[in-house]
Amino acid sequence: MEKRVMTDSKRRRALMAASAVLGGVLVISGCSGDGDKGGADGSKKSQAQVDEAAAKDASKARIVISPKNGATNASINNAAKVTVSDGTLTQVTMATADGKSVKGTLAPDGKSWKPDEQLDRSTTYKITASAKDAAGLEAHENSSFTTVSPDNSFIGNFTPEEGSTVGVGMPVSITFNKAITDKKAVQSGITVTSSSGQEVVGHWFSGQRLDFRPDQYWQEGSTVTLKLKLDGIEGADGVFGVQQKTVTFKIGRNQVSTVDASAKTMTVTQDGKTIKTIPISAGAPDNPTYNGQMVISEKFKETRMDGSTVGFKKKDGKGEYDIKDVPHAMRLSTSGTFIHGNYWGADSIFGSANTSHGCVGLNDVKGAGDPNQPAAWLFNNSIVGDVVIVKNSEDKTISPDNGLNGWNMSWSAWKAGSAV
């Protein structure tokens, strides 16, 4: 019975539609423009009226989140920020994709927010923000972005360290973990200044090493400031800097030790005055010590020296020497030149014979326990960055990039290696 009633109803609607077409009702109705107005009292609003009403209810606060939604390779230092105009922020939350929250600080005026700490690399973050306008109407915004990855970023490992006191020969040396192709852009993001007013210039030894120094040694007692503003700088194709750091260090007294390999003596001066003369034993005729200006880069009260690690090997592959407890050793080159204590040589060689494999030896005792030994005195009175000059040796001048030894390059040649 229900099915028959429904069929009759459909039949009646079809007849009514046909009648309307024949009478022109549909034509008139379709062109009248009154179909959305409803009854004579206009109880239904037009779309324009609806939009206008919605606009009146919308908050005037405008939230902007950086980076933009979907951004990649975002900075880990400065990218994340929330600001609002025509309103104040009421809540901002930031978290990683796995839900780890990030603490941040809302400005006192409620107009901006930023995270408190450096972000992690290769991490997706989501920011959700709310704000109110003067009328108390709320606005909401959110954004998700991913920070730069280790593969798409570079850092520079630098020396000396923050707060250290170093000798007058200590350059600022930066080693990048990736090869830099846009050297000008990277060097432009680095400044090195001295409180002495000395001009400081950078020199590229390779695509991964950039050193800074003045024309002459640093002024004793001065303060040197290194500023790394590499965040977002594209050092190579698709590889961006992430560092934003300021480092300061002090220059100590002016100590220079001059080794005369021929006379087999070393003269130590401080601020131009001789404070000690020490007998030494430099490199033997078959393995003379490099000439030139060298800088102490490391200090070890005791260290192992294995000849096989620096090219001095016997036929069986073992080192020509392997001393496991060399006392009071101070590095002068990357290739293995040290100035150090020597307890295995006879006392008579110091000041009279050159016997080493290229190092500069001073008399000492096994165990480095006697402060009265010449090597102990020099070790205790030297700091990283002090200069050791070797002259009158039969060897060549050390290469400027073998250690922190750029002082063996003329000022004009040094400046020619700058990219800015």
C-alpha positions as CSV (number, residue, x, y, z in Angstrom):
1,M,0.0,0.0,0.0
2,E,2.8,2.4,0.9
3,K,4.5,1.8,-2.5
4,R,1.3,2.7,-4.4
5,V,0.8,6.0,-2.5
6,M,4.4,7.0,-3.3
7,T,3.8,6.3,-7.0
8,D,0.7,8.3,-7.1
9,S,2.5,11.2,-5.4
10,K,5.3,11.1,-8.0
11,R,2.6,11.2,-10.8
12,R,1.0,14.3,-9.3
13,R,4.3,16.1,-9.1
14,A,5.1,15.3,-12.7
15,L,1.7,16.7,-13.9
16,M,2.2,19.9,-11.9
17,A,5.6,20.4,-13.4
18,A,4.3,19.9,-16.9
19,S,1.5,22.4,-16.3
20,A,3.9,25.0,-15.0
21,V,6.1,24.8,-18.1
22,L,3.1,25.1,-20.4
23,G,1.9,28.2,-18.4
24,G,5.4,29.9,-18.5
25,V,5.6,29.9,-14.7
26,L,9.1,28.5,-14.6
27,V,10.3,31.1,-17.0
28,I,8.9,33.9,-14.9
29,S,10.1,32.3,-11.6
30,G,13.7,31.7,-13.0
31,C,14.2,35.4,-14.0
32,S,12.6,37.1,-11.0
33,G,15.6,37.1,-8.7
34,D,13.4,36.7,-5.7
35,G,13.9,33.0,-5.1
36,D,16.3,33.6,-2.1
37,K,14.2,36.3,-0.4
38,G,11.7,33.9,1.1
39,G,8.3,35.4,2.2
40,A,7.1,38.9,2.0
41,D,8.6,39.8,5.4
42,G,12.2,39.0,4.1
43,S,12.9,36.8,7.0
44,K,15.9,35.0,5.2
45,K,19.1,37.1,4.7
46,S,21.0,37.3,1.4
47,Q,24.6,35.9,1.2
48,A,26.0,39.4,1.3
49,Q,24.2,40.1,4.5
50,V,25.4,36.9,6.0
51,D,29.0,37.7,5.0
52,E,28.7,41.2,6.4
53,A,27.4,39.9,9.7
54,A,30.3,37.4,9.9
55,A,32.8,40.1,9.3
56,K,31.4,42.2,12.1
57,D,31.9,39.2,14.4
58,A,35.5,38.5,13.3
59,S,38.5,39.5,15.4
60,K,40.6,42.4,14.1
61,A,43.7,40.7,15.6
62,R,46.1,39.5,12.8
63,I,48.6,36.8,13.8
64,V,51.7,36.1,11.8
65,I,53.8,33.0,12.4
66,S,57.3,32.5,11.0
67,P,58.4,30.4,9.3
68,K,55.4,30.0,7.0
69,N,53.5,26.8,7.1
70,G,55.3,24.0,5.3
71,A,58.7,25.7,5.3
72,T,61.8,23.6,5.2
73,N,65.5,24.3,6.0
74,A,64.3,26.8,8.6
75,S,66.9,28.5,10.8
76,I,67.5,26.9,14.2
77,N,68.2,30.4,15.7
78,N,66.0,33.1,14.4
79,A,63.3,31.6,12.2
80,A,60.6,30.9,14.8
81,K,58.6,33.9,15.9
82,V,54.9,34.9,16.4
83,T,53.7,38.5,16.1
84,V,50.3,40.1,16.2
85,S,48.8,43.4,15.0
86,D,45.6,45.1,16.2
87,G,45.5,42.8,19.2
88,T,47.5,41.0,21.9
89,L,48.7,37.4,22.0
90,T,46.9,35.3,24.7
91,Q,48.5,31.9,24.1
92,V,51.3,30.4,22.1
93,T,52.4,26.8,22.2
94,M,55.3,25.2,20.3
95,A,56.1,21.5,20.2
96,T,58.0,19.0,18.1
97,A,56.1,16.5,16.0
98,D,56.4,13.9,18.8
99,G,54.9,16.3,21.3
100,K,58.0,17.7,23.1
101,S,57.1,21.2,24.1
102,V,59.4,24.2,23.5
103,K,59.6,27.0,26.1
104,G,59.2,30.5,24.9
105,T,58.8,34.1,26.1
106,L,55.9,36.4,25.4
107,A,56.9,40.1,25.1
108,P,55.6,42.4,27.9
109,D,53.4,44.2,25.5
110,G,51.9,40.9,24.2
111,K,52.8,41.7,20.6
112,S,55.4,39.0,20.0
113,W,56.7,35.6,21.2
114,K,59.8,33.6,20.5
115,P,61.4,30.3,21.8
116,D,63.9,30.6,24.6
117,E,66.5,28.2,23.1
118,Q,68.1,27.2,19.9
119,L,66.1,24.6,18.0
120,D,67.2,21.2,17.0
121,R,68.2,20.4,13.4
122,S,66.1,18.1,11.2
123,T,63.1,18.6,13.4
124,T,59.5,19.4,12.6
125,Y,57.8,21.9,14.9
126,K,54.2,23.1,15.2
127,I,53.2,26.5,16.5
128,T,49.6,27.3,17.6
129,A,48.8,30.9,18.6
130,S,45.7,32.7,19.9
131,A,45.1,36.5,20.2
132,K,42.3,38.9,21.2
133,D,41.5,42.3,19.7
134,A,40.3,45.4,21.7
135,A,36.7,44.1,21.6
136,G,37.8,40.7,23.1
137,L,37.2,38.8,19.9
138,E,39.5,35.9,19.4
139,A,41.8,35.0,16.4
140,H,43.7,31.8,15.9
141,E,46.6,30.7,13.7
142,N,49.0,27.7,13.4
143,S,52.0,26.7,11.4
144,S,54.2,23.7,10.9
145,F,57.8,23.8,9.6
146,T,61.0,21.8,9.6
147,T,64.5,23.0,10.6
148,V,67.6,22.6,8.5
149,S,69.2,19.2,8.5
150,P,72.9,18.4,9.3
151,D,73.3,17.4,5.6
152,N,72.1,20.9,4.6
153,S,74.0,22.9,7.2
154,F,77.6,23.7,8.2
155,I,79.3,24.8,11.3
156,G,82.7,26.3,12.0
157,N,84.9,24.8,14.9
158,F,87.0,27.7,16.2
159,T,90.0,28.3,18.4
160,P,90.7,29.9,20.8
161,E,87.9,29.3,23.3
162,E,85.6,31.8,25.0
163,G,87.2,33.5,28.0
164,S,90.7,32.1,27.4
165,T,94.0,34.0,27.7
166,V,96.4,33.2,24.9
167,G,99.8,34.3,23.7
168,V,100.4,37.1,21.2
169,G,100.8,34.7,18.3
170,M,97.4,33.0,18.5
171,P,95.4,33.4,15.4
172,V,91.6,32.9,15.2
173,S,91.4,29.7,13.3
174,I,88.0,28.3,12.0
175,T,87.6,24.8,10.5
176,F,84.3,24.2,8.7
177,N,82.8,20.7,8.7
178,K,81.9,21.1,5.0
179,A,83.7,22.6,2.1
180,I,82.7,26.3,1.5
181,T,82.2,27.4,-2.1
182,D,80.8,30.9,-1.4
183,K,83.8,32.1,0.6
184,K,82.8,35.7,0.3
185,A,79.4,35.2,1.8
186,V,80.7,33.1,4.7
187,Q,83.6,35.5,5.5
188,S,81.2,38.4,5.3
189,G,79.3,36.8,8.2
190,I,82.5,36.7,10.4
191,T,84.2,39.6,12.1
192,V,87.3,39.6,14.3
193,T,88.2,42.8,16.1
194,S,90.8,43.8,18.7
195,S,90.5,46.4,21.4
196,S,94.0,47.5,20.3
197,G,92.5,48.8,17.0
198,Q,94.8,46.5,15.0
199,E,93.5,45.7,11.5
200,V,92.5,42.0,11.4
201,V,92.2,40.1,8.1
202,G,91.0,36.6,7.2
203,H,92.9,34.2,5.0
204,W,91.5,31.0,3.4
205,F,94.0,28.1,3.5
206,S,91.3,25.9,1.9
207,G,87.6,25.6,1.5
208,Q,87.4,24.4,5.1
209,R,89.9,26.5,6.9
210,L,89.8,30.3,7.5
211,D,92.3,32.0,9.9
212,F,92.3,35.6,11.1
213,R,95.3,37.7,12.3
214,P,96.8,41.2,12.3
215,D,99.9,42.3,10.5
216,Q,102.1,42.0,13.6
217,Y,101.5,39.9,16.7
218,W,98.5,40.9,18.9
219,Q,99.0,43.7,21.3
220,E,99.7,42.3,24.8
221,G,96.8,42.9,27.2
222,S,94.2,43.5,24.5
223,T,90.8,41.8,24.0
224,V,89.9,40.1,20.8
225,T,86.2,39.5,19.8
226,L,85.0,36.9,17.3
227,K,81.5,37.3,16.0
228,L,79.9,34.5,14.0
229,K,76.8,35.6,12.2
230,L,76.4,32.6,9.9
231,D,72.8,31.7,10.5
232,G,71.0,31.3,7.2
233,I,74.1,32.0,5.0
234,E,74.4,29.7,2.1
235,G,78.1,28.5,2.2
236,A,77.6,26.0,-0.6
237,D,74.8,24.9,-2.8
238,G,71.9,24.1,-0.5
239,V,74.1,24.2,2.6
240,F,73.4,26.8,5.2
241,G,75.1,28.2,8.3
242,V,73.5,27.7,11.7
243,Q,75.8,29.5,14.1
244,Q,75.1,32.8,15.8
245,K,77.8,33.4,18.4
246,T,80.1,35.9,20.0
247,V,83.4,34.9,21.5
248,T,86.0,37.0,23.4
249,F,89.4,36.1,24.6
250,K,92.4,37.9,26.1
251,I,95.9,38.4,24.9
252,G,98.5,37.8,27.7
253,R,102.0,39.0,28.0
254,N,104.2,39.1,24.9
255,Q,106.4,36.0,25.2
256,V,108.6,34.8,22.3
257,S,111.1,32.0,22.5
258,T,113.8,32.0,19.8
259,V,115.6,28.7,19.1
260,D,119.0,29.0,17.4
261,A,119.5,25.5,16.0
262,S,123.1,26.1,15.1
263,A,124.1,27.5,18.5
264,K,121.8,25.0,20.2
265,T,120.3,27.5,22.6
266,M,116.9,29.1,23.2
267,T,116.3,32.6,24.3
268,V,113.0,33.5,26.0
269,T,111.8,37.1,26.1
270,Q,108.8,38.7,27.7
271,D,107.7,42.1,26.4
272,G,111.1,42.4,24.6
273,K,113.3,41.6,27.6
274,T,115.3,38.4,27.9
275,I,114.2,36.4,31.0
276,K,116.0,33.0,30.4
277,T,118.5,31.3,28.1
278,I,118.1,27.5,27.8
279,P,120.4,24.9,26.2
280,I,118.5,22.7,23.7
281,S,118.9,19.8,21.3
282,A,117.1,20.3,17.9
283,G,116.7,18.1,14.9
284,A,119.7,15.9,13.9
285,P,121.3,16.6,10.5
286,D,119.2,13.8,8.9
287,N,116.0,15.2,10.4
288,P,116.5,19.0,11.0
289,T,113.9,21.1,12.7
290,Y,111.7,23.5,10.5
291,N,112.7,27.1,10.5
292,G,110.1,29.8,11.0
293,Q,107.6,31.3,13.4
294,M,105.5,28.7,15.2
295,V,102.7,29.0,17.7
296,I,102.1,26.7,20.6
297,S,98.7,25.1,19.9
298,E,98.5,22.4,22.6
299,K,100.2,21.5,25.9
300,F,100.6,18.1,27.5
301,K,102.3,17.4,30.8
302,E,103.0,13.9,29.4
303,T,102.2,12.4,26.0
304,R,103.0,9.5,23.8
305,M,105.2,10.0,20.7
306,D,105.1,7.2,18.1
307,G,107.4,7.8,15.1
308,S,105.1,5.6,12.9
309,T,102.3,8.2,13.1
310,V,104.5,11.0,11.6
311,G,106.4,9.0,8.9
312,F,109.3,7.6,10.9
313,K,108.9,3.9,10.3
314,K,111.2,0.9,10.3
315,K,111.0,-1.9,7.8
316,D,108.7,-3.8,10.1
317,G,106.3,-0.9,10.1
318,K,107.0,0.0,13.7
319,G,108.1,3.5,14.6
320,E,111.8,4.5,14.8
321,Y,110.8,5.6,18.3
322,D,107.8,5.1,20.6
323,I,108.1,7.0,23.8
324,K,104.9,6.6,25.9
325,D,105.6,9.4,28.5
326,V,107.3,12.3,26.8
327,P,107.3,15.1,29.5
328,H,106.2,18.7,29.1
329,A,105.3,18.6,25.4
330,M,104.0,21.6,23.5
331,R,102.8,21.2,19.9
332,L,104.2,23.5,17.3
333,S,102.9,21.9,14.1
334,T,100.2,19.6,12.8
335,S,102.8,17.3,11.3
336,G,104.3,16.5,14.7
337,T,106.8,19.2,15.7
338,F,107.0,19.7,19.4
339,I,109.1,21.5,21.9
340,H,109.4,19.0,24.8
341,G,111.3,17.5,27.7
342,N,113.9,14.8,27.0
343,Y,114.9,12.4,29.8
344,W,116.4,9.7,27.6
345,G,119.3,11.8,26.3
346,A,122.5,12.4,28.2
347,D,122.7,15.8,29.9
348,S,125.7,16.5,27.7
349,I,123.7,16.8,24.5
350,F,121.8,19.9,25.5
351,G,123.7,22.9,24.1
352,S,126.1,20.7,22.2
353,A,124.4,18.3,19.8
354,N,121.2,18.2,17.7
355,T,119.9,14.6,18.1
356,S,116.1,14.7,17.6
357,H,113.8,13.7,14.7
358,G,112.9,17.4,14.2
359,C,111.5,18.4,17.6
360,V,113.2,20.8,20.0
361,G,114.3,19.0,23.2
362,L,115.1,20.4,26.6
363,N,116.6,18.6,29.6
364,D,114.0,16.9,31.8
365,V,113.3,13.9,34.0
366,K,111.0,10.9,33.6
367,G,107.6,11.5,35.0
368,A,107.7,15.3,34.6
369,G,108.0,15.7,38.4
370,D,110.9,18.0,38.8
371,P,109.9,21.7,38.4
372,N,113.6,22.8,38.4
373,Q,114.2,21.1,35.0
374,P,114.5,23.5,32.0
375,A,111.6,21.8,30.2
376,A,109.4,22.1,33.3
377,W,110.2,25.8,33.6
378,L,109.3,26.5,30.0
379,F,106.1,24.5,30.2
380,N,105.0,26.3,33.3
381,N,105.8,29.7,31.9
382,S,104.2,29.2,28.5
383,I,100.6,29.4,27.3
384,V,98.8,28.4,24.2
385,G,99.5,31.0,21.6
386,D,103.0,31.8,22.6
387,V,105.5,32.1,19.7
388,V,108.5,29.8,19.2
389,I,110.9,31.0,16.5
390,V,113.4,28.6,15.0
391,K,116.4,29.9,13.0
392,N,119.6,28.7,11.6
393,S,118.4,25.2,11.0
394,E,119.2,23.2,7.8
395,D,115.5,22.6,7.0
396,K,113.1,24.8,5.1
397,T,110.6,27.3,6.6
398,I,107.5,25.6,7.9
399,S,104.4,25.9,5.8
400,P,101.9,28.6,7.1
401,D,99.1,26.1,7.2
402,N,101.1,23.4,9.1
403,G,99.7,24.3,12.5
404,L,98.8,27.8,13.5
405,N,101.7,29.2,11.7
406,G,100.4,31.9,9.3
407,W,103.0,34.3,10.5
408,N,105.4,32.8,8.0
409,M,103.4,34.5,5.2
410,S,103.9,38.2,4.3
411,W,101.1,40.6,5.1
412,S,100.4,41.2,1.4
413,A,100.2,37.5,0.7
414,W,98.0,37.0,3.7
415,K,95.6,39.7,2.6
416,A,95.5,38.2,-0.9
417,G,93.9,35.1,0.6
418,S,90.9,37.1,1.9
419,A,87.5,36.7,0.1
420,V,86.3,40.1,1.1
